[in-house]
Amino acid sequence: MGLAPEGGEGGGLTGYIVHHLTHNTTTVAGDAGFHLDSWAIALGLGLLACLWLWLYARKATSGVPSKGQAFVELVVEFVDSQVKDTFHGDRRFIAPLALTIFVWVAFMNAMDLLPLDLPAALITAVAGPEVAHHTYLRVVPTADINTTFALSVTVFLLVIFYSIKAKGGWGFVKELFTAPFHAHGVLGKIVLAVPNLFLNLVEYLSKPVSLGMRLFGNMYAGELVFMLIAGLFMSWATFLPGVLFQSVWAIFHILIILLQAFIFMVLSVVYLAMAHEHH
């Protein structure tokens, strides 16, 4: 997180970017690395989002709402309308799930708007520059592929659950071998069983992969652009142009932050609707 890390990482812009792209990891299960920073920040933001929604729900009144309550109601109604247009079954679980996904992903994405070297400055002020130099902290959980795949795999498991709920266990297994290519004779069904299974597996597995990779790719690219601008305009002579470029990119990035949260939420609901309604 230092401005120009030296030593094993190398100096200059390359060292600066490598330092910022390094996770704070801890070793679990032997030599497997666990990204402690992504997990801790994602957990903290999830709890913060729950607290934010709970506080306004607790203070909600039937009279003239405050600005905060009006904003929360706007978000809830917006998400509920999206779910209502897409999912035509019982929405008592899907609507809160969609709201959780949208708010949580938006909170995690918004961490990209923090000043790039703010964590380093805080650690330096508390523990000194030497500790800051050897401390790694990536504050955007959705720029970590582990976080986005954890979210997408959870959605994938819910898709499987709703598929089995709608078709039954035997109906779900039967569909894997008899669709999308249908045959009436026994021989035809046997011949098409393997191609059907292959296509269904590709369809099912492509959903969590595309869902996780889309969010990760956009947030990682946005984070990298912030680092490149900060590194290229690092000197005092280029400080003001750097602030200008960072501000312009931050304003544009706000759209990306909200758009990616919206896309992740909508696709999750669409996949669940397809699983629930397809017989």
KESE-571982 format. One record per residue: x, y, z of N, C-alpha, C, O in turn. Coordinates in steps of 0.1 Angstrom, whole numbers, plus 5000, padded with zeros to 4 digits. Example, Ala and Ser with C-alpha at 12.3 -4.5 7.8 and 13.67 -1.06 7.14 Angstrom:
% KESE-571982
513249435078512349555078513249675078514249675085512849785071513749895071512950005079513450115080
END
This chain:
% KESE-571982
500849885000500050005000500850135000500350244999502250115001503050235001503050294987502650234978503550424986503550494973504450434963504150434951505650384967506550324958507350214965508550234968506750104967507349994974508649954967508749944955509649914975510849874970511149734975510349674982512349684972512749554977512349444968512449464956511849334974511549224966510449244955510449174945509549344957508549364947509049454936508349464926510149514937510649614927510149744930509149764937510749854924510249984926509450034915509149964906509150164915508450224904506950184904506350134913506350214892504950184890504650034891503550004897505449954886505249804887505149754901504249684905506149804909506149764923504949814931504349754939504549944927503350004933502049924931501349894940501949884918500749804914500749674920499749624926501849604920501949464926501649474940500949384946502149574947501949584962500449604964499849534973499749684956498349704958497449584954496349574959497949504946497249384941497449264949496949154946498249274960498549164968497649154980497349254987497049034982496049014993496748995006497848945006496049025017496448985030495948845032494748825035496848755031496448605032496948545045497948585051496248445049496548355060496548215056495748175047497348135062497447995058496447905065496447905077495747835057494747735063494847605056495247605044494647495063494647365056495947335049496047305038497047355057498347325051498947455044499347545051498947455031499547565024498547645015498947725007497247625018496247695010496147835016495947855028496147935007496048075011494648125012493848095003494248185023492948235026493048395026493748445034492248455017492348605016491548665028490348685027492248695038491648745050491048885048489948915054491648965040491149105038489749095031488849165035489649015020488349015013487248955022486149015022487648855030486548795039486148895049484948915052487148955056486749045067485949165062485049205069486449225051485749345046484349315041483349385043484249195034482949155029481949125040480749165040482449065051481649035063481249165069480049185073482149255071481849385078480849465070479949525076480949465057480049545048478649475048477649545047478649345048477349275049476649305062475449335062477349305073476749345086476249495086475249525091477049575080476749715079475449745070474649825074475349665059474149675051472949635058471949695057473049525066471949475074471549575084470349595086472549635091472249735101471549855095470649905101472049895083471450015077470049995073469150075076469649875067468349845064467449825076466249875077468049765087467249735099466849865106465749885111467849955107467550085114466450165107465550215114466450175094465450245087464050175088463050235088464150035087462849955088462249975102461049985104463149985112462650005126462050145128461150155136462650245121462150375123461050415113460650535113460650325105459750355094458350405100457850345110457850505094456550565098455650575086456050575075454350575089453350585078453150735074452450755064453750825081453550965078454651005067455050925059455051135068456051185058457351125062457851145073457951045053459250975056460351075055460351175049461451045063462651115062463351085049462950995042464451165046465151145033465751005033465750935023466250965045466850825045465850715043466150625036464750735050463650635048463150635034462850525028462950745028462550755014463450685005463050624995464750705007465750644999465750485000465750414990465650435012465550295015464250235008464350135002463150305010461950265004462050254989461550164982462750354983462950354968463750234964463450174954464850204971465650084968464849954969464849874960464049944980463249824982462249804971462049694966461549914968460449904958461049884944460449804936462249934941462949914929463249764927462949704917463849704937464249564937463049474936462949384929461949514944460749434944460049434930459549334926460149544924459449554910460249474900459649414891461549464901462349384893462049234895461949164885461949194907461649054910460249024906460048914900459349114908457949094904457849074888457048984884458649144881458549134866459249004861458948954850460148944869460948834865460448704871460348594864460248704884459948574891458448574894457948664901457648474889456248474890455748374900454548354901456648324908456148234919456048314932455848434933456248234943456248294957457548374959458648324958457348504961458548594962458948624976459848714978458348554986458748585000460148565003460748625012460848474996462248444998463148514987464148564990462648514975463448574964463548724965464648774962462548794969462648944970463648984980464549064977463648934992464648965002466048924998467048995000466148804991467448764986467948864975469148894976467148904966467549004956468049134962468949194958467249174973467649304980468949284986469849374986469249174993470449144999471649144989472649204992471449074978472449074968472749214963473949254962471749294959471949424953472649514963473649584960472249524976472749614985474149574989475149654990474349444992475649394996476749414985477849454988476349374973477349394962477649534959478749574956476649624960476849764958477749824969478649904966477649774981478449824992479949774990480849854991480049654986481449604983482049674971483249704971481249694961481849764949482249914952483249964947481449974961481650114965483050134972483450244973483550024977484850044984485950084974487050144978485750064961486650114951486750264950487650314944485850334956485850484956486650544967486950664967487150464976488050514987489350554981489850484971489950654986491350694981492250574982492250504991493050554971493850434969494750414981494950304985495450524985496450504996495950545010496750565019494650555011494050585025494450475035494850505046494250345031494650245041496150245045496450235057496950275036498450285039498650405048499450395057497950515045498150635053497750615068498350655077496550545069496050515083497050415090497350435102497550315083498450225090499750295093500350265104500250375084501450455087501250545099502250555107500150605100499850695112499850625125500250675135499350495124499150425137500450345140500850345152501050275130502050175133503450215126504450155129503450315118504750355112504850305098504150215094505750365090505950335076506450185073506050125063507250135082507750005080506649895081506649805073505749915090504649815091503749835079503249735073503449955075502649985063503249925050502549865042504549925049505249875038505049725037505049665025504949655048504849505048503449465050503149345052502449555050501049515053500349525039500349625032499649425036498849415024497349425027496949355037496649495020495149515022494449555010494649675005493649475004492849504993491449524998490849435004490849644996489649685002488449664994487249694998488549604982487449584973487249434972487849364964486249374980486149234980485649174966486049064963484949254958484449204946485549204935485249154924486649264938487849254929488649134932489749114926488149044941488748914944487848804938486648804942488348724929487548624923487048524933485948464930487648504944487148414954485748464960484848384962485648594961484448654966483248644956482148594959483548674944482548674933482048534930480948504928483048434931482648294929481848234941481048154939482148284953481448244964479948284963479048214966479748404958478448454956477748384945476548334946478448364933477748294922477548144925476548094920478348084932478147934936476947924945476147834944476748024954475548024963474348034954473347964957474348124944473148134935472948004928471847964926474047944923473947814916473347704924472547634919473647694937473047594946471547624948470747534949471147754948469747784949469047754936467847704937469747764925469147724912468847574912467747534908469847494917469647354917468447324927467647234924468447394938467347364948465947394942465047314943465847504935464547544929464147454917463047424914465247404910464947304899464347174905463347124900464947124916464447004922463047024928462246944928462947144934461647174940460547184930459347134933460747234918459747244907459547114900458347094896460547034898460446914890460446784898460146684893460846794910461046674918462446614915463046644905462946534925464246484923464446394910465346414903463446304908463546224896463246304883463946284873462346404884462146484872463346564868463646584857464146614878465346694876466346604869466946644859466646484874467546394869467146354855467946344846465846324853465346284840465546384829465946354818465346514833465546624823466946634819467246674808467846604828469346614824469646524812470546554804468946414811469246314801468246314789468546254778467146384790466046384780465846524773465046534764466546624777466346764772467746824770468646784777467946904760466946964751466546884739465546914732467246774735466946694724466046584729466346494737464846574723463846474727463746364717463946384705463446244722463246124714462146044720461946044732461345974711460245904715460545754718460045694727461445704710461845564712462945544722463645634726463045424727463945394738465345404732466245464739465645354720466945364714467345514712468545544715466445594707466745734705467045804718467945884719466345774729466645834742468045794747468745874753468445664745469745624749470845694741471845734747470645704728471645774720471745914723472945974723470645984727470746134730471046164744471146274748471146054753471246084767472646154770472646244778473746104764475046164766475046314761475546404768474646344748474646484744473746574753474146684755472646524757471746604765472446634779472346744784473046524785473646554798474846654796474946734805475546634785476746734783476246874782476746964788475146894774474647034772474047094784474247204787473347004792472747054805473847094815473747194822474947014815476047044825476747174821477047254829476947194807477547314803476647434806477147534811475347414804474347524807474347564822474447674826474347454831474347484845475647544850475647634858476747484846478047534851478447674845479147744851477947704833478247834827477647944835478148064835476547924842475848034849476648084861476948204861477148004870478048064881479348114875479848214881479848054865481148104860481048244854481748334857479948254845479748384839479348494849479748604848478548454859478048544869479248594877479348714880480148504882481248544890482348614882482848714887482648574870483648634862483248774857484148864857482048794854481548934850481849034861482349144858481349004873481549104884482949114887483449234889483749014888485149024891485949104880486749184884485649074868486449134857486249284857487149364855484949334859484649474858485249544870485849654869485149484882485649554894487249544895487849644899487849434890489249434889489849534880490849594883489149544868489649644858489549784864490449864862488449814870488249944876489249974887489850094887489549884895490549894905491949924899492750004904492249844888493549864882493649994875494750054875492650054870492650184863493050284874493850374872492350274886492750374897494150364900494850464903494750244901496150224904497050284893498050344896496650264881497550314870497550474870498550534868496350534872496250674873497150724884497850824883496950664896497750704908499250694906500050774910499650584899501050554897501650654886502750694888500850684876501350764865501450914869502250994864500650954879500551094883501051104898500351164906502151034901502551024915503351144920503451164932504051214911504851324915504051454919502851464915504751544926504051664929503651754917502651824917504451744906504251824894502951774887502251854881502651654889501451594882500251574892499351494888500351624903499351594914497951644909497051564910497851774905496551824901495951754889494751714890496751724878496151644868495651504873494651444868496451444882496151314887494751324895493951234893494551424903493351444910492151454900491051404902492351534889491351554879490951414872489851384871491951344868491751214862491051114871490151044867491551114884490951024894489451064896488650974897489151194896487751234899486851194887485751154889487351214875486551184863486251034863485150994861487350954865487150804865486250764877485450674875486350824888485450794900484050814897483150734900483750934890482350964887481750864877480650814878482550824867482150724857482050584864481150504861482950564874482950434881481750414890481350294893481150524894479950504902478850434894478150354900478750464881477750394873478150244872477250164872479450214871479850074870479450004883479049884882479750064894479450004907477949964908477649854912477050064905475650034906475149934895474349854898475749954883475249864872475649724874474849634872476849694879477349564882476549494893476249374893476149574903475349524914473949484909473349384912473449574900472049544894472149424885471249344885473149414876473249304867473349164875472749074871474149164885474349044893473049004900472648884900472249104905470949074911469949024901469348924903469849094889468849054879469148914874468248834872470448884870470748754865470448644875470048534872470748674888470448574898468948544899468548424899468148644898466648624898466248554886465348474886466748594874466448534862466748384862465948294858467948344867468348204868467348124877467048014874467048194888466048124898464748114892464048014894464248214884462948204877462948094867461948024866464048084859464147974849464047834856463347744851464747824867464747694874463347664880462947554880462647764885461347754892460247724882459347644885460247784870459147784861459347674850458347634844460547624848460747534837460347394841460947344851459447324834459047194838459347094826459146974827
END
